[in-house]
Amino acid sequence: MVRGVRSGNRGASLLEVLTASAIMATLLGVGVPRVVTLRAPYALSGAVHQIAADLELARQRAIARNKRFRVNFSSGRYVLEQEEAPNSFVADGATQMLPHGATLGTISPGNPIFDTRGMLTANTTVPVTVTGAGTKTVTINVLGRTTIN
């Protein structure tokens, strides 16, 4: 029985592998910075929706538990707090962190405190900024309605 010699490609040469690797490295070097900038709008949207949802949660808990609730914002994090004694608030859950790259602006007029009916004493604005995506503002009116601008 005679063995035939296979004709065809037996693999890639070292030069071909190195060339393909160089092309891939160049494409990744160009593409990765663009992916990072594409992520910024999603981080901003996620941050404002997370804050809006937790503000609504604080309002609902104030009504359900018949206690005042406050959302205490501080440098990139916030926590829901329940009033235990007059003007004495304790945490009601874990501290929430904003997505990477998101920063809080000045909360005006201050940290929102929902009364037992889920209302505020004044309209409150919470600005959130992400570099490369801009700023969005979460607004809570005196009746407790939350909107994103």
C-alpha positions in Angstrom: 0.0 0.0 0.0 1.4 3.3 -1.1 1.0 6.3 1.1 0.1 9.5 -0.7 1.6 12.8 0.1 -1.0 15.2 1.3 -1.3 18.3 -0.7 -2.6 21.5 0.9 -1.7 23.8 3.7 0.0 22.3 6.7 -0.3 25.4 8.9 0.7 29.1 9.1 4.3 30.3 9.1 5.7 32.3 12.0 5.7 35.4 9.8 2.0 35.0 9.0 1.1 34.6 12.7 3.2 37.7 13.7 1.6 39.8 11.0 -1.9 38.8 12.0 -1.0 39.5 15.7 0.3 43.0 14.8 -2.8 43.8 12.9 -5.1 42.7 15.8 -3.0 44.7 18.3 -3.3 47.8 16.1 -7.1 47.4 15.8 -7.5 46.9 19.6 -5.3 49.9 20.3 -7.6 52.1 18.1 -10.9 50.5 19.3 -10.6 50.3 23.1 -10.5 54.1 23.8 -13.6 54.4 21.6 -15.5 51.8 23.6 -14.7 53.7 26.8 -16.3 56.9 25.5 -19.3 54.9 24.3 -19.9 53.7 27.8 -20.2 57.1 29.4 -23.9 57.9 28.3 -25.0 54.5 29.7 -23.2 55.2 33.0 -25.1 58.6 33.3 -28.4 57.1 32.4 -27.9 54.2 34.9 -26.9 56.6 37.7 -29.9 58.9 37.3 -32.4 56.0 37.0 -30.8 54.4 40.1 -31.2 57.6 42.1 -34.7 58.2 40.9 -35.8 54.6 41.8 -34.3 54.9 45.3 -35.9 58.3 45.9 -39.3 56.7 45.0 -38.5 53.8 47.3 -37.8 56.2 50.2 -41.1 58.0 49.5 -43.0 54.6 49.5 -41.3 53.5 52.8 -42.3 56.8 54.4 -45.9 56.3 53.5 -46.0 52.6 54.4 -44.2 52.8 57.7 -45.7 56.2 58.7 -42.2 57.6 59.5 -40.1 60.3 57.9 -37.4 59.1 55.5 -34.3 60.9 54.3 -32.0 60.2 51.4 -28.6 61.2 52.6 -26.2 62.0 49.7 -22.5 62.4 50.2 -19.6 62.2 47.7 -20.6 59.6 45.2 -22.8 57.5 47.6 -26.1 57.7 49.4 -28.1 55.9 51.9 -31.8 55.7 52.8 -32.4 56.7 56.4 -35.4 56.3 58.7 -36.3 58.7 61.5 -36.2 57.0 64.9 -36.5 60.1 67.1 -37.2 63.7 66.2 -34.4 64.7 63.8 -32.4 61.5 64.5 -32.1 59.3 61.4 -30.6 55.8 61.2 -29.7 53.9 58.0 -32.4 51.7 56.5 -30.4 49.6 54.2 -26.9 49.5 52.6 -25.0 52.5 51.3 -25.5 52.8 47.5 -22.6 53.7 45.3 -22.9 55.5 42.0 -21.5 53.9 38.8 -17.8 54.4 38.1 -17.3 57.9 36.7 -20.5 59.4 38.0 -20.4 62.4 40.4 -23.0 64.2 42.3 -23.4 68.0 42.1 -24.9 70.2 44.8 -28.2 68.9 46.0 -30.5 71.8 46.2 -31.9 72.8 48.8 -30.5 69.8 50.6 -31.0 66.1 51.3 -34.7 65.3 50.7 -36.8 64.3 53.7 -40.1 62.7 52.9 -42.8 63.2 55.5 -45.3 60.4 56.5 -47.5 61.3 53.5 -44.6 61.1 51.1 -44.2 64.8 50.5 -41.3 67.2 50.7 -41.1 70.8 52.0 -39.5 72.1 48.8 -38.6 70.9 45.3 -35.3 69.1 45.4 -32.8 68.7 42.5 -30.0 66.1 42.4 -27.5 66.8 39.5 -25.4 63.9 38.3 -22.4 64.3 36.0 -20.4 61.8 34.0 -17.3 63.0 32.1 -17.9 62.7 28.4 -21.7 62.3 28.7 -22.8 65.6 30.4 -25.1 66.2 33.2 -28.7 65.1 34.0 -30.8 66.2 36.9 -33.2 64.2 39.0 -36.0 66.5 40.3 -38.5 65.7 43.1 -41.4 68.1 43.5 -43.2 68.8 46.8 -45.7 66.0 46.1 -43.0 63.4 45.7 -43.1 63.0 41.9 -39.6 62.2 40.5 -38.5 63.3 37.0 -35.3 63.1 35.1 -34.2 66.1 33.0 
